[in-house]
Amino acid sequence: MKKPVFTGASVAIITPFTSTGEIDYEEFKKIIDYQIDHGTDCITIVGTTGEGSALTDEEHRAAIAFGCEYINHRVPVVAGTGSNHTDYAVSLTKFALSCGADAGLSVTPYYNKTTQRGLVAHFTAIADCGLPIILYEVPSRTGMSFTPETLQELSKHPNINGIKEASGNFSAIAETMHLCGDELNVWSGNDDQIVPLMSLGGKGVISVLSNVAPAETHEITAACLRGDYAAAAKMQLAYMPLINALFSEVNPIPVKAAMEYLGWKVGDLRMPLVRLSDAHFETLKRELDAAGCKIEK
């Protein structure tokens, strides 16, 4: 049995930028502290929501080093270290290990899509670095999916801790969990599917919603972990309008708009992402207000 890197809710944290486009580390500290103070179980840094793919290599490494040092083991840190270039993913993973990250989040190769044998070779090379790895399946972005049999093979590696599942393919997820058992932990990568995935035995969520509702997202997962699925489902359904608004455009466009509305200094998005449309922003504001989201700094 593999002990999960974390159980509960990990925030897929945004990366704030200054007015001149650099990473705003002072605001980042405030956001991290707010998350920890409001029950977040883990922090996933420079992933999709953190615009990791839009950072330079220097920025990416600096953000990982900063996150590990500042969080300082208050909660686990998962660092986005994935790439479609195996050697670069290995390099980032080794760097995250040297910084003290608790795990690397590694996405399936995109654009230069590989075969299932290629996925085994790619992730074996990454896992051989020695850092626990959370695989990341998000075919809507990569065009690449694992088969359950490939995940069964990868689960034999002692450093492949689990998978962030954002495919929405519950048939494949259930088959994977059947084949892998306790050798592969599973986290939801979709905020609208936390409860159904955890009802199958999932360990929690890597969440966008948690950026604006950390205590509530934590409580949804906590209810599942204590077996109170009725309470968890009630909370999940209550937050569906806000979750839908947070995904009205490509993540992290809406969530950064939401955080700005709530008073955080998040800065602009990195191109090619652009600001949320006015129509979607009006809906987002309405749902944030209806959910009672506010930041008390």
Solvent accessible surface area in square Angstrom, and as a share of the most:
residue,aa,sasa,rsa
1,M,170,0.76
2,K,24,0.10
3,K,173,0.73
4,P,20,0.13
5,V,26,0.15
6,F,10,0.04
7,T,59,0.34
8,G,2,0.02
9,A,0,0.00
10,S,0,0.00
11,V,0,0.00
12,A,8,0.06
13,I,0,0.00
14,I,0,0.00
15,T,0,0.00
16,P,0,0.00
17,F,6,0.03
18,T,44,0.26
19,S,120,0.78
20,T,109,0.63
21,G,30,0.29
22,E,95,0.43
23,I,15,0.07
24,D,27,0.14
25,Y,67,0.26
26,E,110,0.49
27,E,7,0.03
28,F,0,0.00
29,K,62,0.26
30,K,108,0.46
31,I,1,0.01
32,I,0,0.00
33,D,40,0.21
34,Y,24,0.09
35,Q,1,0.00
36,I,33,0.17
37,D,108,0.56
38,H,66,0.30
39,G,30,0.29
40,T,5,0.03
41,D,36,0.18
42,C,0,0.00
43,I,0,0.00
44,T,1,0.01
45,I,0,0.00
46,V,3,0.02
47,G,13,0.13
48,T,38,0.22
49,T,4,0.02
50,G,0,0.00
51,E,7,0.03
52,G,5,0.05
53,S,119,0.77
54,A,35,0.27
55,L,18,0.09
56,T,79,0.46
57,D,64,0.33
58,E,138,0.62
59,E,38,0.17
60,H,15,0.07
61,R,54,0.20
62,A,44,0.34
63,A,0,0.00
64,I,0,0.00
65,A,36,0.28
66,F,28,0.12
67,G,0,0.00
68,C,13,0.08
69,E,140,0.63
70,Y,63,0.24
71,I,0,0.00
72,N,98,0.50
73,H,145,0.65
74,R,110,0.40
75,V,18,0.10
76,P,37,0.23
77,V,6,0.03
78,V,0,0.00
79,A,0,0.00
80,G,5,0.05
81,T,0,0.00
82,G,21,0.21
83,S,6,0.04
84,N,41,0.21
85,H,106,0.47
86,T,44,0.26
87,D,103,0.54
88,Y,68,0.26
89,A,0,0.00
90,V,27,0.16
91,S,42,0.27
92,L,1,0.00
93,T,0,0.00
94,K,115,0.49
95,F,53,0.22
96,A,0,0.00
97,L,76,0.38
98,S,90,0.58
99,C,36,0.22
100,G,35,0.34
101,A,8,0.07
102,D,52,0.27
103,A,0,0.00
104,G,0,0.00
105,L,6,0.03
106,S,0,0.00
107,V,23,0.13
108,T,0,0.00
109,P,6,0.04
110,Y,79,0.30
111,Y,201,0.77
112,N,85,0.44
113,K,118,0.50
114,T,47,0.27
115,T,82,0.48
116,Q,54,0.24
117,R,198,0.72
118,G,19,0.18
119,L,0,0.00
120,V,41,0.23
121,A,64,0.49
122,H,10,0.04
123,F,0,0.00
124,T,47,0.28
125,A,39,0.30
126,I,0,0.00
127,A,0,0.00
128,D,94,0.49
129,C,21,0.13
130,G,36,0.35
131,L,2,0.01
132,P,47,0.29
133,I,0,0.00
134,I,0,0.00
135,L,0,0.00
136,Y,16,0.06
137,E,7,0.03
138,V,11,0.06
139,P,38,0.24
140,S,105,0.68
141,R,114,0.42
142,T,11,0.06
143,G,47,0.45
144,M,19,0.08
145,S,48,0.31
146,F,12,0.05
147,T,50,0.29
148,P,20,0.13
149,E,103,0.46
150,T,10,0.06
151,L,2,0.01
152,Q,67,0.30
153,E,83,0.37
154,L,3,0.02
155,S,4,0.03
156,K,139,0.59
157,H,31,0.14
158,P,106,0.67
159,N,35,0.18
160,I,0,0.00
161,N,15,0.08
162,G,0,0.00
163,I,1,0.00
164,K,12,0.05
165,E,10,0.04
166,A,16,0.12
167,S,35,0.22
168,G,31,0.30
169,N,77,0.40
170,F,60,0.25
171,S,90,0.58
172,A,28,0.22
173,I,4,0.02
174,A,41,0.32
175,E,70,0.32
176,T,6,0.04
177,M,35,0.15
178,H,142,0.63
179,L,51,0.25
180,C,9,0.05
181,G,42,0.40
182,D,84,0.43
183,E,68,0.30
184,L,7,0.03
185,N,4,0.02
186,V,4,0.02
187,W,0,0.00
188,S,1,0.00
189,G,15,0.14
190,N,34,0.17
191,D,4,0.02
192,D,56,0.29
193,Q,40,0.18
194,I,0,0.00
195,V,14,0.08
196,P,59,0.37
197,L,1,0.01
198,M,4,0.02
199,S,64,0.42
200,L,85,0.42
201,G,41,0.40
202,G,5,0.05
203,K,43,0.18
204,G,0,0.00
205,V,0,0.00
206,I,2,0.01
207,S,0,0.00
208,V,11,0.06
209,L,1,0.00
210,S,0,0.00
211,N,1,0.01
212,V,5,0.03
213,A,2,0.01
214,P,6,0.04
215,A,44,0.34
216,E,65,0.29
217,T,0,0.00
218,H,53,0.24
219,E,57,0.26
220,I,0,0.00
221,T,0,0.00
222,A,22,0.17
223,A,0,0.00
224,C,4,0.02
225,L,89,0.44
226,R,147,0.54
227,G,48,0.46
228,D,56,0.29
229,Y,81,0.31
230,A,82,0.64
231,A,32,0.25
232,A,0,0.00
233,A,35,0.27
234,K,156,0.66
235,M,47,0.21
236,Q,8,0.03
237,L,121,0.60
238,A,72,0.56
239,Y,28,0.11
240,M,48,0.22
241,P,63,0.40
242,L,3,0.01
243,I,5,0.02
244,N,88,0.45
245,A,5,0.04
246,L,0,0.00
247,F,85,0.36
248,S,40,0.26
249,E,44,0.20
250,V,82,0.47
251,N,14,0.07
252,P,2,0.01
253,I,11,0.06
254,P,0,0.00
255,V,0,0.00
256,K,5,0.02
257,A,14,0.11
258,A,0,0.00
259,M,1,0.00
260,E,70,0.32
261,Y,85,0.32
262,L,25,0.12
263,G,41,0.39
264,W,7,0.03
265,K,143,0.61
266,V,3,0.02
267,G,25,0.24
268,D,91,0.47
269,L,23,0.11
270,R,49,0.18
271,M,150,0.67
272,P,118,0.74
273,L,43,0.21
274,V,88,0.50
275,R,143,0.52
276,L,18,0.09
277,S,48,0.31
278,D,120,0.62
279,A,75,0.58
280,H,68,0.30
281,F,56,0.23
282,E,97,0.44
283,T,47,0.27
284,L,0,0.00
285,K,49,0.21
286,R,139,0.51
287,E,30,0.14
288,L,0,0.00
289,D,85,0.44
290,A,83,0.65
291,A,35,0.28
292,G,52,0.50
293,C,17,0.10
294,K,132,0.56
295,I,25,0.12
296,E,123,0.55
297,K,145,0.61
